[in-house]
Amino acid sequence: MGDQLTTFVAARGENPYALARKWGEQQPSRGLEELAVMSALAHWLTSWMPITMHQALTAGATVDQVAAAAGVAVDQVAERWRTWADGQVALREQTNGTLGLAAADRDRVAAILAAGVGH
């Protein structure tokens, strides 16, 4: 990652940990490179958010705790998780159970979310 990254597409193609190091080592106001790196980091972090929400909920965290940790409203936790979970269930069906999330696992966390969102 020696070259300057001046587009989101180029930065998104990099390892997210390398991007975080690059951002931490940057001088303030590097223009396009700073914008590209920060945008790619934001993409990586928000892409992983539903996965970590799922992990936290299955480990026993409450919906309120997950929302507080993510810095979003409870209904946004449910929305982001549902989009991810439905895609994972579809992936499981497309790969004959090799990848993705089982529908029963999705339904178990959906019940946790429904109870947490409706309180």
N, C-alpha and C positions, 0 to 999 in steps of 0.2 A: 504494500500500500504506500509506495513511495511517491506516486504522482498525486497532484492535487485532485481532489474530488469536487467537481463543480456542478454536478447534476444529481438529483435524487436517484435516478436509475443507476448511475455509477456507484453511488454510495450504498445503495440498498444491496448491491451485489457483493459487498464486502462482509467479512465476518463481524457480527455485532459487537463482540468484545474488542476487536481491533478498532472499530469505530469509536467505542467508548474511550479507549486509551488515546486515540487521536484527538478526540474532543477535549479530554483532560489536559493534553499537552499543548493545545492551541493557544496562541496569543489572541487576546480579545479582538473582535471586529476584523475577521479575515474574509468578510464578504461572502461570496458565493460558496466557498469551501465550507465555511461555518454553517451556512444555511443548508447545504446539501447533507452534511454530516448530521446535523441536528434533526433534520427531517427524516433521514433514514433511521436514526436511533428511535425517534418517536414511532415510526412505523413498526420496527421490531418489537418495541415494548408493548404497544397496543395489540399487536398480533398475538403475543404470548399471554396477554392478560386473561382471556377466557380459560386457557389451559390452567393457569395458576389459580384462578377462581375455582375451577372444578376441583383441583387438588386440595385447596383449603377447605371447601365445603365437605368433601368426602373425608377429610381428616378431623372434622368436627367443629370447624369455625361456624359462627352464625352468619346469617346474611348481612346483618348490620356490621359485623367485624370485617367481612370481605369488602363491603362498600366503603368503610372507613379506610381500610388498607389501600384500596384502589383510588380513593379520592373521587368517587362517583356516587350518585344516588342509588338506592336499593333497586329501583326499577331498571336502572341502567345495567346493573349487575345481571339481572334476569335477562334483559334483552341481549346483551353481548354474549352471555353464556349460551342462551338458546340458539342463537345464530351459529355459534361454533359447534355446539352439541349436535344440532340437526345435520350439519355438514359432516361431522364425524360418523354419525349413524349411517348416512348415505355412503360414505367412504367404506365403511365396514361391509355394507351390502354389495358394493361394486367389487370389493376385493375378496369376496367369499369368506369374510371373517378374519382376514390376515391383518388388516389395518383398521384403525378407527375405534369407535366407541360402541359398545353393545347397547341396544335399545333399553334394556333393563337398567343399565347404569345411568343412562340419560334420564329415565323416568324416576329413578330414586332421587337424583339431584334436583329434578324438576319439582318433586314434592317438597323438598327442603326449601327451595326458592319460593314456591307458592305459599307455604306457611310463613316464611319470613317477609314476603312482600305484602301480604294481606294483614299483617299485625297492626 
